[in-house]
Amino acid sequence: MSRRSGELAAAGRLAILGAETAVGARLREVLAEARVPGGRVELFATSPSQEAGGLLSEYAGEARLIQQARLESLEGHAVVFVCARTPESERLAAGASEATLWLDLDPLASAAPGALAPSAADAQALRSGPRRLCVAHTLSLMLRELLEPVQRAVGLEEVTGVVLRPAADYGARALEELREQTLRLFRFEPYPTEVFGKALSFNVLPETCGIVPADTGRRIAQELEVFLGWSEPRLSVTLLAVPVFHGHAAALHLRCPGRASVRDVERVLRDCGLDRPEGRTPMEAAERETGLHAEVRPSETGGVWVWAVHGAAEGARLRLAWRLAQAWMGGS
């Protein structure tokens, strides 16, 4: 780390670029829960328009302004969290000092530009690597937590399945639209479709409807290849938006080498604390804000089926981003 980088890390100032977005709001909650003082956190808008700056918001219960982002206003920060990738955020990142770490958290963007962030535990790799990093997608981290111990213990030849995404994945407007759709459908009234394009309430929408970037599934597969050390693709998933407000779920078919059985996979999940009997639906897991739960059953064609739910996947991702920032700043 350069002397300038060390000075900024010691100062420990953090910038949230895109603080007005759903990701930015949730990140503020995570930092407040970690008791990061408000004096270390500054809020910036992603839009270059004057309307975006000067918005009244809050941090840890205190009124705060979301400022207009300018390159000079970001220079003194150790870490910039990019919550939404826009042309303006790209312009700012291109002109940023090498002394500042930029962490890309946009869940709707492709993984590039920016290398995939290393483990938060590997502080040396973090400090010696590029100054612009992409934090893995929420679903990549969820699947990694499930698949990595299986890969390590018995191996994985192929993973296929379906991942169910809640409305919260698409932001605050999506949550409100699902609520409004449900109410209006009960009243037989016209319903809003600005976010989803169609009715999500009492329905299921495939990713081909256009509510997620077409390369989201490929981004997840690529990130899992990095995490699990695969030299060729072994993961293929279909993403579905479901009428659930919070909580993720996945139905995955795992094909393992040799004679790995259901009991083998169950033992792996039990040993790492993932095989739990409670909270087996997304809603139940989300209500308790619990981590990953999984259960296993045999497949008629060989391999095993795993049903997994996660009640706090996005929060876990943002806490990882905070740990990365701490590692960069030397644990401050």
VMD Tcl script that draws the C-alpha trace (Angstrom):
set ca {
  {0.00 0.00 0.00}
  {1.33 3.45 -0.90}
  {1.89 6.17 1.69}
  {-1.12 8.09 0.37}
  {-3.27 4.92 0.55}
  {-2.12 4.36 4.10}
  {-3.06 7.91 5.10}
  {-6.59 7.55 3.69}
  {-7.03 4.12 5.24}
  {-6.00 5.50 8.60}
  {-8.54 8.32 8.24}
  {-11.22 5.71 7.56}
  {-13.66 7.97 5.72}
  {-16.34 6.20 3.68}
  {-18.42 7.44 0.74}
  {-21.71 5.87 -0.36}
  {-22.19 6.74 -4.02}
  {-25.83 6.03 -4.79}
  {-27.04 6.55 -1.24}
  {-30.51 7.33 -2.61}
  {-30.91 3.80 -4.05}
  {-32.35 0.75 -2.29}
  {-28.85 -0.75 -2.01}
  {-27.52 2.52 -0.63}
  {-30.27 2.67 2.00}
  {-29.60 -0.92 3.10}
  {-25.84 -0.27 3.21}
  {-26.44 2.67 5.52}
  {-28.33 0.33 7.85}
  {-25.47 -2.18 7.80}
  {-22.86 0.48 8.61}
  {-25.04 1.90 11.37}
  {-25.50 -1.60 12.84}
  {-21.70 -1.91 12.80}
  {-21.58 1.36 14.78}
  {-19.61 3.25 12.16}
  {-19.76 6.89 13.34}
  {-21.74 9.27 11.16}
  {-18.72 11.54 10.93}
  {-16.93 8.87 8.86}
  {-19.76 8.34 6.36}
  {-20.76 10.75 3.57}
  {-23.72 10.26 1.26}
  {-23.61 11.03 -2.47}
  {-26.08 10.71 -5.34}
  {-25.43 8.75 -8.52}
  {-27.16 11.19 -10.83}
  {-25.32 14.28 -12.13}
  {-28.57 16.29 -12.12}
  {-29.05 19.02 -9.57}
  {-32.28 17.38 -8.43}
  {-30.40 14.30 -7.20}
  {-28.11 16.25 -4.88}
  {-29.38 17.89 -1.70}
  {-31.94 15.18 -0.90}
  {-32.82 14.96 2.76}
  {-32.10 11.50 4.13}
  {-30.73 9.96 7.30}
  {-27.93 7.90 8.78}
  {-28.24 6.09 12.11}
  {-31.34 8.12 12.95}
  {-29.72 11.49 12.21}
  {-30.86 13.75 9.39}
  {-28.33 13.89 6.56}
  {-28.10 15.36 3.07}
  {-27.30 13.27 0.02}
  {-24.77 15.47 -1.74}
  {-24.01 16.00 -5.39}
  {-20.99 13.78 -6.19}
  {-17.89 15.49 -7.56}
  {-14.43 14.06 -8.03}
  {-12.84 16.46 -5.56}
  {-15.46 15.61 -2.91}
  {-14.61 11.90 -3.16}
  {-10.82 12.30 -3.06}
  {-10.40 12.18 0.70}
  {-12.20 8.89 1.26}
  {-10.54 5.56 1.97}
  {-13.41 3.59 0.38}
  {-16.17 4.48 -2.07}
  {-19.15 2.09 -2.19}
  {-20.77 2.27 -5.65}
  {-24.40 1.24 -5.12}
  {-25.56 1.92 -8.70}
  {-23.34 1.97 -11.75}
  {-24.21 4.94 -13.97}
  {-22.34 6.96 -16.60}
  {-21.60 9.50 -13.89}
  {-20.19 6.89 -11.47}
  {-18.04 5.53 -14.32}
  {-16.70 9.02 -15.03}
  {-15.87 9.56 -11.37}
  {-14.20 6.15 -11.04}
  {-12.08 6.78 -14.14}
  {-10.65 9.95 -12.61}
  {-10.30 8.67 -9.04}
  {-7.06 8.53 -7.10}
  {-5.25 5.20 -6.77}
  {-5.30 5.81 -3.02}
  {-9.03 5.10 -2.78}
  {-10.64 1.66 -2.94}
  {-13.83 1.51 -5.06}
  {-16.23 -1.35 -4.26}
  {-18.92 -1.95 -6.88}
  {-22.18 -3.16 -5.27}
  {-24.61 -2.70 -8.17}
  {-26.64 -5.95 -8.29}
  {-28.06 -5.19 -11.73}
  {-24.73 -4.64 -13.48}
  {-22.44 -7.16 -15.14}
  {-19.32 -8.08 -13.17}
  {-16.97 -6.00 -15.37}
  {-15.30 -3.54 -15.04}
  {-13.40 -4.23 -11.85}
  {-11.89 -7.49 -10.68}
  {-13.87 -9.75 -8.37}
  {-13.12 -8.86 -4.75}
  {-11.01 -11.43 -2.87}
  {-11.95 -12.85 0.49}
  {-12.21 -10.27 3.25}
  {-9.82 -12.45 5.25}
  {-7.11 -12.01 2.60}
  {-6.15 -8.44 3.48}
  {-2.76 -8.70 1.76}
  {-4.34 -9.68 -1.59}
  {-6.86 -6.88 -1.19}
  {-4.25 -4.20 -0.58}
  {-1.88 -5.35 -3.30}
  {-4.60 -5.80 -5.95}
  {-6.52 -3.34 -8.14}
  {-8.19 -0.31 -6.59}
  {-11.52 -1.06 -8.22}
  {-13.29 -4.26 -7.22}
  {-16.68 -5.83 -7.81}
  {-18.37 -7.46 -4.82}
  {-19.93 -10.72 -5.98}
  {-23.65 -10.86 -6.72}
  {-25.97 -11.74 -3.84}
  {-26.95 -15.01 -5.51}
  {-23.31 -15.92 -6.20}
  {-22.50 -15.57 -2.50}
  {-25.58 -17.56 -1.49}
  {-24.71 -20.40 -3.87}
  {-21.05 -20.29 -2.84}
  {-22.01 -20.78 0.81}
  {-23.95 -23.87 -0.20}
  {-21.71 -25.37 -2.89}
  {-18.21 -24.66 -1.59}
  {-18.32 -27.18 1.30}
  {-19.83 -29.83 -1.01}
  {-17.15 -29.16 -3.62}
  {-14.44 -29.43 -0.98}
  {-15.77 -32.64 0.61}
  {-17.13 -34.76 -2.25}
  {-16.67 -32.72 -5.45}
  {-19.13 -31.33 -7.99}
  {-19.41 -32.27 -11.64}
  {-22.54 -30.27 -12.53}
  {-25.07 -27.99 -10.85}
  {-28.37 -27.08 -12.50}
  {-31.57 -25.61 -11.14}
  {-33.84 -22.66 -10.49}
  {-33.27 -19.66 -8.23}
  {-36.34 -17.78 -6.92}
  {-35.86 -14.05 -6.41}
  {-38.04 -11.83 -4.18}
  {-39.34 -8.40 -5.12}
  {-36.75 -6.82 -2.81}
  {-34.05 -7.80 -5.33}
  {-35.40 -5.15 -7.68}
  {-35.52 -2.24 -5.25}
  {-37.96 -0.26 -3.12}
  {-40.19 0.59 -6.10}
  {-40.57 -3.11 -6.85}
  {-41.70 -3.85 -3.30}
  {-44.30 -1.11 -3.51}
  {-45.47 -2.28 -6.94}
  {-45.98 -5.87 -5.74}
  {-47.98 -4.61 -2.75}
  {-50.09 -2.36 -4.96}
  {-50.63 -5.09 -7.56}
  {-51.91 -7.46 -4.88}
  {-54.34 -4.93 -3.43}
  {-55.70 -3.88 -6.82}
  {-56.07 -7.42 -8.13}
  {-58.28 -8.22 -5.13}
  {-60.40 -5.19 -6.06}
  {-60.41 -6.10 -9.78}
  {-58.78 -2.75 -10.61}
  {-56.01 -1.90 -13.11}
  {-52.60 -2.49 -11.52}
  {-49.18 -0.83 -11.99}
  {-46.50 -2.57 -14.08}
  {-43.76 0.09 -14.31}
  {-41.11 -2.09 -12.63}
  {-41.99 -5.64 -13.64}
  {-43.75 -4.96 -16.96}
  {-46.41 -7.53 -16.00}
  {-48.27 -8.73 -12.94}
  {-45.92 -10.40 -10.48}
  {-48.65 -10.81 -7.86}
  {-50.04 -14.38 -8.06}
  {-47.60 -14.98 -10.90}
  {-44.02 -16.02 -11.72}
  {-41.81 -14.07 -14.14}
  {-38.79 -15.57 -15.93}
  {-35.67 -13.48 -16.47}
  {-36.54 -13.33 -20.18}
  {-39.25 -10.78 -19.27}
  {-36.46 -8.22 -19.06}
  {-36.66 -7.33 -15.37}
  {-33.02 -8.38 -14.92}
  {-30.06 -7.93 -17.27}
  {-29.79 -10.80 -19.71}
  {-26.29 -11.67 -18.46}
  {-27.15 -11.97 -14.74}
  {-27.18 -15.77 -14.88}
  {-23.87 -15.78 -16.71}
  {-22.38 -13.37 -14.15}
  {-23.35 -15.75 -11.36}
  {-21.87 -18.74 -13.22}
  {-18.60 -16.88 -13.85}
  {-18.27 -15.79 -10.24}
  {-18.86 -19.35 -9.02}
  {-16.16 -20.57 -11.42}
  {-13.71 -18.20 -9.72}
  {-14.82 -19.08 -6.19}
  {-14.77 -22.86 -6.72}
  {-11.73 -23.04 -9.00}
  {-13.59 -24.51 -11.96}
  {-11.69 -24.46 -15.24}
  {-14.91 -24.91 -17.22}
  {-18.61 -24.06 -16.65}
  {-20.42 -26.41 -14.26}
  {-23.32 -24.22 -13.15}
  {-26.50 -23.46 -15.11}
  {-29.39 -21.73 -13.37}
  {-32.65 -20.11 -14.40}
  {-33.71 -17.00 -12.48}
  {-37.38 -16.46 -11.64}
  {-39.05 -13.48 -9.95}
  {-41.71 -14.72 -7.54}
  {-44.46 -12.87 -5.59}
  {-42.50 -12.86 -2.34}
  {-41.35 -9.62 -0.71}
  {-38.16 -10.91 0.94}
  {-36.16 -14.14 1.10}
  {-34.36 -16.18 -1.57}
  {-34.78 -19.83 -2.51}
  {-33.11 -22.29 -4.87}
  {-33.91 -25.79 -6.10}
  {-30.62 -27.27 -7.32}
  {-29.66 -30.61 -8.81}
  {-26.11 -31.61 -7.83}
  {-24.21 -34.27 -9.71}
  {-21.19 -35.42 -7.71}
  {-18.35 -37.72 -8.82}
  {-17.98 -41.32 -7.69}
  {-20.54 -42.73 -5.30}
  {-21.34 -39.61 -3.31}
  {-24.80 -40.15 -1.79}
  {-27.57 -38.11 -0.24}
  {-26.15 -38.99 3.18}
  {-22.72 -37.69 2.13}
  {-24.17 -34.31 1.10}
  {-26.40 -34.18 4.18}
  {-23.37 -34.78 6.39}
  {-21.43 -31.98 4.67}
  {-24.27 -29.51 5.14}
  {-24.82 -30.60 8.74}
  {-21.12 -30.23 9.57}
  {-21.09 -26.61 8.35}
  {-24.40 -25.76 10.04}
  {-26.56 -25.42 6.93}
  {-28.81 -28.47 7.40}
  {-31.45 -27.04 9.72}
  {-35.07 -28.18 10.09}
  {-36.63 -24.75 10.69}
  {-37.35 -21.93 8.24}
  {-37.70 -23.96 5.08}
  {-39.62 -21.33 3.11}
  {-38.34 -17.92 1.99}
  {-40.98 -16.07 4.02}
  {-40.18 -17.92 7.26}
  {-36.44 -17.41 6.77}
  {-36.88 -13.71 5.93}
  {-39.13 -13.09 8.95}
  {-36.37 -14.40 11.21}
  {-33.60 -12.83 9.08}
  {-31.77 -16.13 9.27}
  {-28.92 -17.35 7.12}
  {-28.83 -20.24 4.70}
  {-30.87 -23.42 5.32}
  {-30.79 -26.50 3.09}
  {-32.37 -29.93 2.85}
  {-31.44 -32.81 0.56}
  {-33.38 -35.54 -1.22}
  {-32.39 -38.16 -3.80}
  {-32.76 -37.67 -7.54}
  {-34.36 -40.36 -9.67}
  {-31.71 -39.83 -12.35}
  {-28.69 -39.86 -10.05}
  {-27.18 -37.08 -7.98}
  {-29.13 -35.18 -5.32}
  {-31.66 -32.39 -5.11}
  {-31.05 -29.55 -2.66}
  {-33.72 -27.09 -1.55}
  {-32.11 -24.00 -0.04}
  {-33.54 -20.80 1.43}
  {-31.81 -17.68 2.70}
  {-33.53 -15.00 4.75}
  {-30.86 -12.32 4.72}
  {-28.77 -12.78 1.58}
  {-28.49 -9.11 0.60}
  {-27.62 -8.07 4.14}
  {-24.89 -10.74 4.22}
  {-23.48 -9.32 0.96}
  {-23.36 -5.77 2.30}
  {-21.74 -6.93 5.54}
  {-19.10 -8.59 3.37}
  {-18.54 -5.24 1.65}
  {-18.01 -3.63 5.06}
  {-15.51 -6.35 6.03}
  {-13.64 -5.73 2.77}
  {-13.52 -2.03 3.61}
  {-12.22 -2.82 7.10}
  {-9.52 -5.10 5.66}
  {-8.46 -2.32 3.30}
  {-8.36 0.17 6.19}
  {-6.41 -2.17 8.43}
  {-9.33 -3.16 10.63}
  {-10.32 0.36 11.64}
}
mol new
graphics top color blue
foreach p $ca { graphics top sphere $p radius 0.5 }
foreach p [lrange $ca 0 end-1] q [lrange $ca 1 end] { graphics top cylinder $p $q radius 0.2 }
display resetview
